[in-house]
Amino acid sequence: MSETIQDNKFVELAFKVVDQKTGQILSEVEFPLSYVHGHNDVLLPAILTELVGKSAGDIIDVPIDCSKIYGPRDESLVFTDHIDNVPKEFHEIGATIVTQNEKGESKNFIVTRMNDKSLTVDGNNPLCGREAIFTLEILTVREPTDEEFEAGGAIIAPPDIKGARKVPV
């Protein structure tokens, strides 16, 4: 019998976030996410609740109103400027511009539109104001090692450099 997700179990999963209206994939993990359930909860409480009792191989869809997490869209955080006023390294859709206010607080703005004359940045979280579906595939459920439990997730081994050749500098 396979193990099920419950407190103190090591869980590894893959997930993607899909816009409920358009079906567009908004985010997808490149590498599996791992954590110790109930010890290092890195996901939203609504998602963690849905995971309880599931096993490796299960796939679940969890609808999430992202406005409850990130708030409603704030159109005052969207700016369009003449493209010549923006440094060239940011002339790419998806580029992130980090700004800082007088108090030293950072804010990220993402380049969302660009043409020959103008560039638009958006300071809203890309998920705010959206209804999304988090699709999660459970890859592994098992007892964590002592090290994984202590760390709250997977332990990534350092590279094995035995037998590596010393290169003169």
DSSP file (Angstrom, degrees, kcal/mol; ACC not computed):
  #  RESIDUE AA STRUCTURE BP1 BP2  ACC     N-H-->O    O-->H-N    N-H-->O    O-->H-N    TCO  KAPPA ALPHA  PHI   PSI    X-CA   Y-CA   Z-CA
    1    1 A M              0   0    0      0, 0.0     2,-0.1     0, 0.0     0, 0.0   0.000 360.0 360.0 360.0 134.8    0.0    0.0    0.0
    2    2 A S        -     0   0    0      1,-0.1     2,-0.1    54,-0.1   140,-0.1  -0.422 360.0-105.9 -79.4 154.0    1.4    3.4   -0.9
    3    3 A E        -     0   0    0    138,-0.4    53,-0.5    -2,-0.1     2,-0.3  -0.423  31.4-140.8 -76.3 152.2    1.9    6.1    1.7
    4    4 A T  B     -A   55   0A   0     51,-0.1     2,-0.3    -2,-0.1    51,-0.2  -0.810  26.6 -92.9-113.7 156.3   -0.4    9.1    1.8
    5    5 A I        +     0   0    0     49,-2.6    48,-2.8    46,-0.4     2,-0.3  -0.508  64.0 133.7 -70.3 126.4    0.3   12.7    2.5
    6    6 A Q    >   -     0   0    0     -2,-0.3     3,-1.5    46,-0.2    31,-0.2  -0.926  61.8 -46.9-157.5 174.8    0.0   13.6    6.2
    7    7 A D  T 3  S+     0   0    0     -2,-0.3    31,-0.2     1,-0.2     3,-0.1  -0.182 122.6  16.1 -53.5 140.6    2.0   15.5    8.7
    8    8 A N  T 3  S+     0   0    0     29,-3.8     2,-0.4     1,-0.3    -1,-0.2   0.613  92.7 128.8  71.1  17.8    5.7   14.8    8.8
    9    9 A K    <   -     0   0    0     -3,-1.5    28,-2.6    28,-0.3     2,-0.4  -0.836  62.7-121.0 -99.4 141.6    5.8   13.0    5.4
   10   10 A F  E     -BC  36 142B   0    132,-3.1   132,-2.0    -2,-0.4     2,-0.4  -0.688  36.0-169.7 -77.0 128.4    8.3   14.0    2.7
   11   11 A V  E     -BC  35 141B   0     24,-3.0    24,-2.2    -2,-0.4     2,-0.4  -0.977  13.9-174.2-127.1 135.5    6.4   15.1   -0.3
   12   12 A E  E     +BC  34 140B   0    128,-2.1   127,-2.7    -2,-0.4   128,-1.9  -0.998  18.8 162.0-127.1 131.6    7.7   15.9   -3.8
   13   13 A L  E     -BC  33 138B   0     20,-2.8    20,-3.1    -2,-0.4     2,-0.4  -0.977  32.5-138.9-148.4 160.4    5.4   17.3   -6.5
   14   14 A A  E     + C   0 137B   0    123,-2.2   123,-3.0    -2,-0.3     2,-0.3  -0.896  31.3 175.4-112.5 147.5    5.2   19.1   -9.8
   15   15 A F  E     - C   0 136B   0     -2,-0.4    14,-2.3   121,-0.2     2,-0.3  -0.991  19.6-164.4-151.2 161.7    2.7   21.8  -10.4
   16   16 A K  E     -DC  28 135B   0    119,-1.9   119,-2.7    -2,-0.3     2,-0.5  -0.974  18.1-135.7-141.0 155.8    1.5   24.4  -12.8
   17   17 A V  E     -DC  27 134B   0     10,-3.2     9,-3.1    -2,-0.3    10,-1.5  -0.966  23.1-169.5-115.7 124.2   -0.8   27.4  -12.5
   18   18 A V  E     -DC  25 133B   0    115,-2.5   115,-2.6    -2,-0.5     2,-0.4  -0.937  27.4-117.0-119.2 134.4   -3.4   27.9  -15.2
   19   19 A D  E  >  - C   0 132B   0      5,-3.0     4,-2.4    -2,-0.4   113,-0.2  -0.554  22.9-145.3 -66.7 124.5   -5.6   30.9  -15.7
   20   20 A Q  T  4 S+     0   0    0    111,-2.8    -1,-0.2    -2,-0.4   112,-0.1   0.833  93.6  43.6 -64.9 -33.7   -9.2   29.7  -15.2
   21   21 A K  T  4 S+     0   0    0    110,-0.5    -1,-0.2     1,-0.1   111,-0.1   0.916 127.4  24.0 -78.7 -44.5  -10.7   32.0  -17.9
   22   22 A T  T  4 S-     0   0    0      2,-0.1    -2,-0.2     0, 0.0    -1,-0.1   0.684  90.2-130.0 -98.7 -20.1   -8.2   31.6  -20.7
   23   23 A G     <  +     0   0    0     -4,-2.4     2,-0.2     1,-0.3    -3,-0.1   0.477  56.1 150.0  79.7   1.6   -6.5   28.2  -20.0
   24   24 A Q        -     0   0    0     -5,-0.1    -5,-3.0    -6,-0.1     2,-0.6  -0.464  52.8-120.1 -70.0 135.4   -3.1   29.9  -20.3
   25   25 A I  E     -D   18   0B   0     -7,-0.2    -7,-0.3    -2,-0.2     3,-0.1  -0.685  31.8-179.7 -76.0 119.0   -0.3   28.4  -18.2
   26   26 A L  E     +     0   0B   0     -9,-3.1     2,-0.3    -2,-0.6    -8,-0.2   0.771  65.4   0.8 -90.3 -30.9    0.8   31.2  -16.0
   27   27 A S  E     -D   17   0B   0    -10,-1.5   -10,-3.2     2,-0.0    -1,-0.3  -0.982  58.4-178.5-158.8 146.0    3.6   29.4  -14.1
   28   28 A E  E     -D   16   0B   0     -2,-0.3   -12,-0.2   -12,-0.3     2,-0.2  -0.969  30.0-118.2-150.2 133.2    5.1   25.9  -14.2
   29   29 A V        -     0   0    0    -14,-2.3     4,-0.1    -2,-0.3   -14,-0.0  -0.509  13.4-160.9 -75.4 139.2    7.8   24.4  -12.0
   30   30 A E  S    S+     0   0    0     -2,-0.2    -1,-0.2     1,-0.2   -16,-0.0   0.824  80.9  31.3 -84.7 -35.5   10.9   23.3  -13.8
   31   31 A F  S    S-     0   0    0      1,-0.0    -1,-0.2   -18,-0.0   -18,-0.1  -0.925 101.4 -90.6-122.0 147.8   12.1   21.1  -11.0
   32   32 A P        -     0   0    0      0, 0.0     2,-0.4     0, 0.0   -18,-0.2  -0.224  37.0-129.3 -57.8 145.5   10.0   19.2   -8.5
   33   33 A L  E     -B   13   0B   0    -20,-3.1   -20,-2.8    -4,-0.1     2,-0.4  -0.819  27.6-170.8 -94.2 132.9    9.1   21.0   -5.3
   34   34 A S  E     +B   12   0B   0     -2,-0.4     2,-0.3   -22,-0.2   -22,-0.2  -0.959  14.9 148.1-128.6 148.3    9.8   19.1   -2.1
   35   35 A Y  E     -B   11   0B   0    -24,-2.2   -24,-3.0    -2,-0.4     2,-0.7  -0.965  48.6-103.1-161.8 168.4    8.8   19.7    1.5
   36   36 A V  E >>  -B   10   0B   0    116,-1.4     4,-2.7    -2,-0.3     3,-2.2  -0.929  46.7-120.7-104.0 113.9    8.0   18.0    4.8
   37   37 A H  T 34 S+     0   0    0    -28,-2.6   -29,-3.8    -2,-0.7   -28,-0.3  -0.271  93.2   8.0 -60.7 130.6    4.2   18.3    5.2
   38   38 A G  T 34 S+     0   0    0    -31,-0.2    -1,-0.3   -30,-0.1   -31,-0.1   0.346 127.6  63.4  82.0  -6.8    3.2   20.1    8.4
   39   39 A H  T <4 S+     0   0    0     -3,-2.2    -2,-0.2   -30,-0.2     2,-0.2   0.719 117.6  13.0-115.3 -40.5    6.8   21.0    9.1
   40   40 A N  S  < S-     0   0    0     -4,-2.7     2,-1.1   112,-0.1    -4,-0.2  -0.612  73.9-174.1-139.1  73.9    7.8   23.3    6.2
   41   41 A D        +     0   0    0      1,-0.2    -4,-0.1    -2,-0.2    -6,-0.0  -0.606  11.9 168.1 -80.6 102.6    4.5   24.2    4.4
   42   42 A V        +     0   0    0     -2,-1.1     2,-0.2     2,-0.1    -1,-0.2   0.422  54.3  73.2 -94.6  -1.4    5.6   26.1    1.4
   43   43 A L  S    S-     0   0    0      1,-0.1     5,-0.0     2,-0.0    -2,-0.0  -0.651  95.4 -78.9-111.7 167.9    2.2   26.1   -0.3
   44   44 A L    >>  -     0   0    0     -2,-0.2     4,-2.5     1,-0.1     3,-0.7  -0.324  41.4-118.2 -61.9 144.7   -1.1   27.9    0.3
   45   45 A P  H 3> S+     0   0    0      0, 0.0     4,-2.3     0, 0.0     5,-0.2   0.868 114.5  56.4 -53.9 -39.0   -3.2   26.4    3.1
   46   46 A A  H 3> S+     0   0    0      1,-0.2     4,-1.4     2,-0.2     5,-0.1   0.867 110.1  45.2 -62.6 -35.4   -6.0   25.6    0.7
   47   47 A I  H <> S+     0   0    0     -3,-0.7     4,-1.5     2,-0.2    -1,-0.2   0.915 110.6  52.7 -73.5 -43.7   -3.6   23.5   -1.4
   48   48 A L  H  X S+     0   0    0     -4,-2.5     4,-1.1     1,-0.2    -2,-0.2   0.892 107.7  52.8 -59.4 -39.6   -2.1   21.8    1.6
   49   49 A T  H >< S+     0   0    0     -4,-2.3     3,-0.5     1,-0.2    -1,-0.2   0.908 108.6  49.6 -62.0 -42.5   -5.6   20.8    2.8
   50   50 A E  H 3< S+     0   0    0     -4,-1.4    -1,-0.2     1,-0.2    -2,-0.2   0.767 105.8  58.2 -68.8 -25.4   -6.4   19.2   -0.6
   51   51 A L  H >< S+     0   0    0     -4,-1.5     3,-2.3    -3,-0.2   -46,-0.4   0.776  78.4 108.4 -76.0 -26.6   -3.1   17.3   -0.6
   52   52 A V  T << S+     0   0    0     -4,-1.1   -46,-0.2    -3,-0.5     3,-0.1  -0.276  87.2  14.8 -57.6 130.4   -3.8   15.4    2.6
   53   53 A G  T 3  S+     0   0    0    -48,-2.8    -1,-0.3     1,-0.3     2,-0.1   0.334  97.4 125.1  88.8  -6.5   -4.6   11.8    2.0
   54   54 A K    <   -     0   0    0     -3,-2.3   -49,-2.6   -49,-0.1    -1,-0.3  -0.473  45.0-149.9 -85.4 159.4   -3.3   11.8   -1.6
   55   55 A S  B >   -A    4   0A   0    -51,-0.2     3,-2.2    -2,-0.1    83,-0.3  -0.760  34.3 -69.6-123.7 167.6   -0.6    9.4   -2.8
   56   56 A A  T 3  S+     0   0    0    -53,-0.5    83,-0.2     1,-0.3     3,-0.1  -0.335 121.2  31.9 -55.2 135.7    2.2    9.3   -5.4
   57   57 A G  T 3  S+     0   0    0     81,-3.5    -1,-0.3     1,-0.4     2,-0.1   0.087  89.1 124.2  98.8 -21.2    0.7    9.3   -8.9
   58   58 A D    <   -     0   0    0     -3,-2.2    80,-2.8    80,-0.1     2,-0.4  -0.439  44.0-160.2 -70.9 145.6   -2.4   11.4   -7.9
   59   59 A I  E     -E  137   0B   0     78,-0.2     2,-0.3    -2,-0.1    78,-0.2  -0.998  12.1-177.0-126.0 129.6   -3.1   14.6   -9.8
   60   60 A I  E     -E  136   0B   0     76,-2.5    76,-2.8    -2,-0.4     2,-0.5  -0.933  19.3-146.1-128.3 152.2   -5.4   17.2   -8.3
   61   61 A D  E     -E  135   0B   0     -2,-0.3    74,-0.2    74,-0.2    -2,-0.0  -0.974  14.9-172.0-114.8 127.5   -6.8   20.6   -9.4
   62   62 A V  E     -E  134   0B   0     72,-2.5    72,-2.8    -2,-0.5     2,-0.2  -0.952  15.5-143.4-123.0 111.6   -7.3   23.3   -6.8
   63   63 A P  E     -E  133   0B   0      0, 0.0     2,-0.4     0, 0.0    70,-0.2  -0.547  21.9-172.6 -73.2 137.3   -9.1   26.5   -7.8
   64   64 A I  E     -E  132   0B   0     68,-3.3    68,-2.9    -2,-0.2     2,-1.1  -0.997  26.0-141.7-134.0 130.6   -7.6   29.6   -6.2
   65   65 A D  E >   -E  131   0B   0     -2,-0.4     3,-1.7    66,-0.2     4,-0.5  -0.809  18.1-164.1 -87.0 101.5   -8.9   33.2   -6.2
   66   66 A C  T >> S+     0   0    0     64,-2.1     4,-3.2    -2,-1.1     3,-0.7   0.675  80.4  73.5 -66.8 -16.9   -5.6   34.9   -6.4
   67   67 A S  H 3> S+     0   0    0     63,-0.5     4,-1.5     1,-0.2    -1,-0.3   0.830  92.2  56.9 -63.0 -30.7   -7.2   38.2   -5.4
   68   68 A K  H <4 S+     0   0    0     -3,-1.7    -1,-0.2     2,-0.2    -2,-0.2   0.749 116.5  35.1 -71.6 -22.1   -7.4   36.8   -1.9
   69   69 A I  H <4 S+     0   0    0     -3,-0.7    -2,-0.2    -4,-0.5    -1,-0.1   0.881 136.0  18.2 -94.3 -50.1   -3.7   36.2   -1.9
   70   70 A Y  H  < S-     0   0    0     -4,-3.2    55,-0.2     1,-0.2    -3,-0.2   0.467 102.9-124.8-105.8  -4.9   -2.3   39.2   -3.8
   71   71 A G     <  -     0   0    0     -4,-1.5    58,-0.7    -5,-0.5    -1,-0.2  -0.156  45.8 -43.5  83.7 175.9   -5.2   41.6   -3.7
   72   72 A P  S    S-     0   0    0      0, 0.0    56,-0.1     0, 0.0     2,-0.1  -0.331  74.1 -83.5 -74.6 161.6   -7.0   43.2   -6.6
   73   73 A R        -     0   0    0     51,-0.1     2,-0.6     1,-0.1     3,-0.1  -0.386  36.9-149.3 -62.3 142.3   -5.1   44.7   -9.5
   74   74 A D    >   -     0   0    0      1,-0.1     3,-2.2    -3,-0.1    49,-0.2  -0.918   7.4-166.8-116.7 101.7   -3.9   48.2   -8.9
   75   75 A E  G >  S+     0   0    0     -2,-0.6     3,-1.5     1,-0.3    -1,-0.1   0.668  83.0  73.4 -66.1 -15.3   -3.8   50.1  -12.2
   76   76 A S  G 3  S+     0   0    0      1,-0.3    -1,-0.3    -3,-0.1    -3,-0.0   0.613  89.3  62.4 -72.1  -9.1   -1.7   52.8  -10.6
   77   77 A L  G <  S+     0   0    0     -3,-2.2    46,-2.5     2,-0.0     2,-0.5   0.256  85.6  90.2 -96.4  11.0    1.2   50.3  -10.7
   78   78 A V  E <   +F  122   0C   0     -3,-1.5     2,-0.4    44,-0.2    44,-0.2  -0.942  56.5 179.0-110.3 123.7    1.1   50.2  -14.5
   79   79 A F  E     -F  121   0C   0     42,-2.3    42,-2.8    -2,-0.5     2,-0.4  -0.970  16.1-165.2-129.1 138.7    3.3   52.7  -16.4
   80   80 A T  E     +F  120   0C   0     -2,-0.4     2,-0.3    40,-0.2    40,-0.2  -0.986  19.4 168.3-120.5 134.1    4.0   53.3  -20.0
   81   81 A D  E     -F  119   0C   0     38,-2.3    38,-2.3    -2,-0.4     2,-0.1  -0.908  45.6 -79.0-138.7 164.1    7.0   55.4  -21.1
   82   82 A H  E >   -F  118   0C   0     -2,-0.3     3,-2.2    36,-0.2    36,-0.3  -0.462  43.8-125.9 -63.6 135.5    8.9   56.3  -24.2
   83   83 A I  G >  S+     0   0    0     34,-2.4     3,-1.5     1,-0.3    35,-0.1   0.783 107.1  64.1 -59.5 -29.2   11.2   53.4  -24.9
   84   84 A D  G 3  S+     0   0    0     33,-0.3    -1,-0.3     1,-0.3     4,-0.1   0.683  94.9  61.1 -69.2 -16.1   14.2   55.7  -25.1
   85   85 A N  G <  S+     0   0    0     -3,-2.2    -1,-0.3     2,-0.1    -2,-0.2   0.489  94.1  75.8 -85.9  -3.7   13.7   56.6  -21.4
   86   86 A V  S <  S-     0   0    0     -3,-1.5     5,-0.1    -4,-0.3     4,-0.0  -0.927  92.9-108.1-113.4 128.8   14.2   52.9  -20.4
   87   87 A P    >   -     0   0    0      0, 0.0     3,-2.1     0, 0.0     4,-0.1  -0.209  29.7-118.2 -54.2 143.4   17.7   51.3  -20.3
   88   88 A K  G >  S+     0   0    0      1,-0.3     3,-2.2     2,-0.2    -2,-0.0   0.771 108.1  70.6 -56.8 -30.9   18.3   48.9  -23.1
   89   89 A E  G 3  S+     0   0    0      1,-0.3    -1,-0.3     2,-0.1     3,-0.0   0.679  99.4  50.6 -64.7 -13.0   18.8   45.9  -20.8
   90   90 A F  G <  S+     0   0    0     -3,-2.1     2,-1.9     1,-0.1    -1,-0.3   0.283  75.6 109.6-104.2   9.7   15.1   46.1  -20.0
   91   91 A H    <   +     0   0    0     -3,-2.2     2,-0.3    -4,-0.1    -1,-0.1  -0.357  60.0  91.0 -82.7  58.4   13.9   46.1  -23.6
   92   92 A E  S >  S-     0   0    0     -2,-1.9     3,-2.2    21,-0.1    19,-0.3  -0.956  83.3-109.0-154.2 131.6   12.4   42.6  -23.4
   93   93 A I  T 3  S+     0   0    0     -2,-0.3    19,-0.2     1,-0.3     3,-0.1  -0.406 108.5  25.1 -59.3 130.8    9.0   41.3  -22.4
   94   94 A G  T 3  S+     0   0    0     17,-3.0    -1,-0.3     1,-0.3    18,-0.1   0.256  85.8 140.4  95.9 -11.6    9.3   39.6  -19.0
   95   95 A A    <   -     0   0    0     -3,-2.2    16,-2.7    -5,-0.2     2,-0.5  -0.374  46.8-134.7 -63.6 143.9   12.3   41.6  -17.9
   96   96 A T  E     -G  110   0C   0     14,-0.2     2,-0.6    -3,-0.1    14,-0.2  -0.895  14.3-163.4-107.0 128.5   12.1   42.6  -14.2
   97   97 A I  E     -G  109   0C   0     12,-3.5    12,-2.5    -2,-0.5     2,-0.6  -0.949   9.6-153.0-109.0 121.5   13.0   46.1  -13.1
   98   98 A V  E     -G  108   0C   0     -2,-0.6     2,-0.2    10,-0.2    10,-0.2  -0.847  17.4-177.4 -98.3 123.4   13.7   46.5   -9.4
   99   99 A T  E     -G  107   0C   0      8,-3.0     8,-2.0    -2,-0.6     2,-0.4  -0.712  13.5-148.4-114.1 168.0   13.0   49.9   -7.9
  100  100 A Q  E     -G  106   0C   0     -2,-0.2     6,-0.2     6,-0.2     2,-0.1  -0.999   8.6-144.8-139.1 134.0   13.4   51.4   -4.5
  101  101 A N    >   -     0   0    0      4,-2.2     3,-1.9    -2,-0.4     6,-0.0  -0.217  42.3 -86.2 -87.3-176.5   11.3   54.0   -2.7
  102  102 A E  T 3  S+     0   0    0      1,-0.3    -1,-0.1     2,-0.1    -2,-0.0   0.771 128.3  56.1 -62.0 -26.5   12.5   56.7   -0.3
  103  103 A K  T 3  S-     0   0    0      2,-0.1    -1,-0.3     1,-0.0     3,-0.1   0.467 119.2-109.1 -85.2  -1.8   12.2   54.2    2.6
  104  104 A G    <   +     0   0    0     -3,-1.9     2,-0.3     1,-0.3    -2,-0.1   0.554  69.8 146.4  85.7   8.1   14.5   51.7    0.9
  105  105 A E        -     0   0    0      1,-0.0    -4,-2.2     2,-0.0    -1,-0.3  -0.623  42.2-133.4 -81.5 135.8   11.6   49.3    0.2
  106  106 A S  E     -G  100   0C   0     -2,-0.3     2,-0.3    -6,-0.2    -6,-0.2  -0.589  21.0-174.5 -90.2 150.5   12.0   47.4   -3.1
  107  107 A K  E     -G   99   0C   0     -8,-2.0    -8,-3.0    -2,-0.2     2,-0.4  -0.985  16.1-139.5-143.2 132.5    9.3   46.9   -5.7
  108  108 A N  E     -G   98   0C   0     -2,-0.3     2,-0.4   -10,-0.2   -10,-0.2  -0.768  14.4-170.3 -94.2 136.5    9.5   44.7   -8.8
  109  109 A F  E     -G   97   0C   0    -12,-2.5   -12,-3.5    -2,-0.4     2,-0.4  -0.991  10.4-150.3-122.7 134.2    8.0   45.9  -12.1
  110  110 A I  E     -GH  96 122C   0     12,-2.5    12,-2.1    -2,-0.4     2,-0.5  -0.881  19.9-120.1-108.4 134.0    7.7   43.5  -15.1
  111  111 A V  E     + H   0 121C   0    -16,-2.7   -17,-3.0    -2,-0.4    10,-0.3  -0.602  39.9 166.8 -71.0 118.8    7.9   44.6  -18.7
  112  112 A T  E     +     0   0C   0      8,-2.4     2,-0.3    -2,-0.5    -1,-0.2   0.686  58.5  20.4-110.1 -25.0    4.5   43.5  -20.1
  113  113 A R  E     + H   0 120C   0      7,-1.3     7,-2.8   -21,-0.1    -1,-0.3  -0.993  59.5 170.5-146.3 151.2    4.3   45.3  -23.5
  114  114 A M  E     + H   0 119C   0     -2,-0.3     2,-0.2     5,-0.2     5,-0.2  -0.963   3.6 161.7-159.8 140.9    6.8   46.9  -25.8
  115  115 A N        -     0   0    0      3,-2.5   -32,-0.1    -2,-0.3    -2,-0.0  -0.762  60.0 -73.0-141.4-166.5    6.8   48.4  -29.3
  116  116 A D  S    S+     0   0    0     -2,-0.2     3,-0.1     1,-0.2   -33,-0.0   0.764 128.7  27.7 -64.2 -24.9    9.1   50.7  -31.3
  117  117 A K  S    S+     0   0    0      1,-0.2   -34,-2.4   -34,-0.1   -33,-0.3   0.730 119.9  30.8-110.9 -28.4    8.0   53.8  -29.4
  118  118 A S  E     -F   82   0C   0    -36,-0.3    -3,-2.5   -35,-0.1     2,-0.4  -0.889  49.5-155.6-138.8 164.4    6.9   52.7  -25.9
  119  119 A L  E     -FH  81 114C   0    -38,-2.3   -38,-2.3    -2,-0.3     2,-0.4  -0.999  13.0-154.8-139.1 134.1    7.4   50.2  -23.1
  120  120 A T  E     -FH  80 113C   0     -7,-2.8    -8,-2.4    -2,-0.4    -7,-1.3  -0.934   8.1-170.0-115.3 134.0    4.9   49.3  -20.4
  121  121 A V  E     -FH  79 111C   0    -42,-2.8   -42,-2.3    -2,-0.4     2,-0.4  -0.898   6.9-154.8-119.3 152.7    5.8   47.9  -16.9
  122  122 A D  E     -FH  78 110C   0    -12,-2.1   -12,-2.5    -2,-0.3   -44,-0.2  -0.991  11.1-169.3-131.7 123.9    3.4   46.4  -14.3
  123  123 A G        +     0   0    0    -46,-2.5   -15,-0.2    -2,-0.4     2,-0.2   0.405  59.1 104.4 -91.4   0.1    4.1   46.4  -10.6
  124  124 A N  S    S-     0   0    0    -47,-0.2   -14,-0.2   -14,-0.1    -2,-0.1  -0.516  86.3-100.1 -77.5 149.3    1.2   44.0   -9.8
  125  125 A N    >   -     0   0    0    -55,-0.2     3,-1.7    -2,-0.2    -1,-0.1  -0.513  35.3-120.8 -61.5 136.0    2.0   40.4   -9.0
  126  126 A P  T 3  S+     0   0    0      0, 0.0    -1,-0.1     0, 0.0    -2,-0.1   0.716 111.4  48.3 -57.1 -20.3    1.2   38.5  -12.3
  127  127 A L  T >  S+     0   0    0    -61,-0.1     3,-1.8     2,-0.1   -61,-0.2   0.610  82.6 116.1 -94.1 -12.6   -1.4   36.4  -10.5
  128  128 A C  T <  S+     0   0    0     -3,-1.7   -61,-0.2     1,-0.3     3,-0.1  -0.271  81.7  14.9 -63.7 141.6   -3.3   39.2   -8.7
  129  129 A G  T 3  S+     0   0    0    -58,-0.7     2,-0.3     1,-0.3    -1,-0.3   0.485 104.2 116.6  78.0   2.8   -6.9   39.6   -9.8
  130  130 A R    <   -     0   0    0     -3,-1.8   -64,-2.1   -58,-0.0     2,-0.6  -0.743  62.4-137.9-106.8 151.5   -6.9   36.2  -11.5
  131  131 A E  E     + E   0  65B   0     -2,-0.3  -111,-2.8   -66,-0.2  -110,-0.5  -0.941  39.7 179.9 -97.7 123.7   -8.9   33.1  -10.9
  132  132 A A  E     -CE  19  64B   0    -68,-2.9   -68,-3.3    -2,-0.6     2,-0.5  -0.851  28.9-139.6-128.0 160.2   -6.4   30.2  -11.3
  133  133 A I  E     -CE  18  63B   0   -115,-2.6  -115,-2.5    -2,-0.3     2,-0.7  -0.987  13.5-151.7-119.4 122.9   -6.2   26.5  -11.1
  134  134 A F  E     -CE  17  62B   0    -72,-2.8   -72,-2.5    -2,-0.5     2,-0.6  -0.853  11.7-162.4 -92.2 115.2   -3.2   24.9   -9.4
  135  135 A T  E     -CE  16  61B   0   -119,-2.7  -119,-1.9    -2,-0.7     2,-0.4  -0.895  11.3-172.6-101.5 119.4   -2.7   21.5  -11.0
  136  136 A L  E     -CE  15  60B   0    -76,-2.8   -76,-2.5    -2,-0.6     2,-0.6  -0.937  15.5-162.1-119.3 133.0   -0.4   19.3   -8.8
  137  137 A E  E     -CE  14  59B   0   -123,-3.0  -123,-2.2    -2,-0.4     2,-0.6  -0.962  19.5-138.9-111.4 119.4    1.0   15.9   -9.6
  138  138 A I  E     +C   13   0B   0    -80,-2.8   -81,-3.5    -2,-0.6  -125,-0.2  -0.677  27.0 172.2 -80.7 120.6    2.2   14.1   -6.5
  139  139 A L  E     +     0   0B   0   -127,-2.7     2,-0.3    -2,-0.6  -126,-0.2   0.828  61.5  12.8 -96.0 -40.0    5.5   12.4   -7.4
  140  140 A T  E     +C   12   0B   0   -128,-1.9  -128,-2.1   -84,-0.1     2,-0.3  -1.000  48.9 177.0-144.8 138.7    6.7   11.0   -4.0
  141  141 A V  E     +C   11   0B   0     -2,-0.3  -138,-0.4  -130,-0.2     2,-0.3  -0.950  34.4 122.2-138.6 122.0    5.3   10.5   -0.5
  142  142 A R  E     -C   10   0B   0   -132,-2.0  -132,-3.1    -2,-0.3    -2,-0.0  -0.956  64.9 -66.7-162.4 176.2    7.6    8.8    2.0
  143  143 A E        -     0   0    0     -2,-0.3  -134,-0.1  -134,-0.2     2,-0.1  -0.580  55.9-123.5 -71.2 135.9    9.2    9.1    5.4
  144  144 A P        -     0   0    0      0, 0.0     2,-0.1     0, 0.0    -1,-0.1  -0.469  20.3-113.7 -77.4 154.9   11.8   11.9    5.4
  145  145 A T     >  -     0   0    0     -2,-0.1     4,-2.6     1,-0.1     5,-0.2  -0.384  35.8-103.5 -72.2 166.3   15.4   11.3    6.4
  146  146 A D  H  > S+     0   0    0      1,-0.2     4,-2.4     2,-0.2     5,-0.2   0.902 124.8  50.2 -58.1 -40.7   16.5   13.0    9.6
  147  147 A E  H  > S+     0   0    0      2,-0.2     4,-2.3     1,-0.2     6,-0.2   0.902 110.4  48.6 -66.7 -41.3   18.3   15.6    7.5
  148  148 A E  H  >>S+     0   0    0      2,-0.2     4,-2.0     1,-0.2     5,-1.1   0.903 111.4  50.2 -64.4 -41.0   15.3   16.2    5.3
  149  149 A F  H  <5S+     0   0    0     -4,-2.6    -2,-0.2     2,-0.2    -1,-0.2   0.935 112.0  47.5 -62.7 -44.7   13.1   16.6    8.4
  150  150 A E  H  <5S+     0   0    0     -4,-2.4    -2,-0.2     1,-0.2    -1,-0.2   0.893 118.0  41.2 -62.4 -40.8   15.5   19.1    9.9
  151  151 A A  H  <5S-     0   0    0     -4,-2.3    -1,-0.2     2,-0.3    -2,-0.2   0.686 106.8-125.3 -81.9 -19.2   15.8   21.1    6.7
  152  152 A G  T  <5S+     0   0    0     -4,-2.0  -116,-1.4     1,-0.2     2,-0.3   0.565  79.7  15.1  84.8   8.2   12.1   20.9    5.9
  153  153 A G  S   <S-     0   0    0     -5,-1.1    -2,-0.3  -118,-0.3    -1,-0.2  -0.959 105.0 -17.3 179.4-164.2   12.7   19.4    2.5
  154  154 A A        -     0   0    0     -2,-0.3     2,-0.6    -3,-0.1  -120,-0.1  -0.229  51.0-135.8 -63.8 146.4   15.2   17.8    0.1
  155  155 A I        -     0   0    0      0, 0.0     2,-0.7     0, 0.0    -1,-0.1  -0.919  15.2-147.3-102.4 123.1   18.9   17.9    0.8
  156  156 A I        -     0   0    0     -2,-0.6    -2,-0.0     1,-0.0     0, 0.0  -0.826  16.8-132.7 -96.3 119.7   20.9   18.7   -2.3
  157  157 A A        -     0   0    0     -2,-0.7     3,-0.1     1,-0.1    -1,-0.0  -0.389  20.3-113.1 -71.1 143.8   24.2   17.0   -2.3
  158  158 A P        -     0   0    0      0, 0.0    -1,-0.1     0, 0.0     3,-0.0  -0.353  50.0 -80.6 -67.7 158.9   27.3   19.0   -3.2
  159  159 A P        -     0   0    0      0, 0.0     2,-0.8     0, 0.0     0, 0.0  -0.312  41.9-117.3 -63.3 144.8   29.0   18.0   -6.4
  160  160 A D        +     0   0    0      1,-0.1    -3,-0.0    -3,-0.1     0, 0.0  -0.746  38.6 170.8 -83.4 111.4   31.3   14.9   -6.2
  161  161 A I    >   +     0   0    0     -2,-0.8     3,-2.1     3,-0.1    -1,-0.1   0.211  24.3 136.4-110.1  15.3   34.7   16.2   -7.1
  162  162 A K  T 3  S+     0   0    0      1,-0.3     3,-0.1     3,-0.0    -2,-0.0  -0.392  77.6  15.8 -60.9 136.6   36.8   13.1   -6.2
  163  163 A G  T 3  S+     0   0    0      1,-0.3    -1,-0.3    -2,-0.1     2,-0.1   0.540  89.4 154.1  77.7   5.3   39.3   12.5   -8.9
  164  164 A A    <   -     0   0    0     -3,-2.1     2,-0.3     1,-0.1    -1,-0.3  -0.429  45.8-118.9 -67.4 142.3   38.9   16.0  -10.3
  165  165 A R        -     0   0    0     -3,-0.1     2,-0.5    -2,-0.1    -1,-0.1  -0.641  20.4-122.4 -84.0 135.4   42.0   17.2  -12.0
  166  166 A K        -     0   0    0     -2,-0.3    -1,-0.1     1,-0.0     0, 0.0  -0.663  25.9-151.3 -77.9 125.5   43.7   20.3  -10.7
  167  167 A V        -     0   0    0     -2,-0.5     2,-0.0     2,-0.0    -1,-0.0  -0.865  15.6-122.2-102.3 126.1   43.9   22.9  -13.4
  168  168 A P              0   0    0      0, 0.0    -1,-0.0     0, 0.0     0, 0.0  -0.369 360.0 360.0 -66.1 144.6   46.8   25.4  -13.3
  169  169 A V              0   0    0     -2,-0.0    -2,-0.0     0, 0.0     0, 0.0   0.389 360.0 360.0-103.9 360.0   45.7   29.0  -13.1
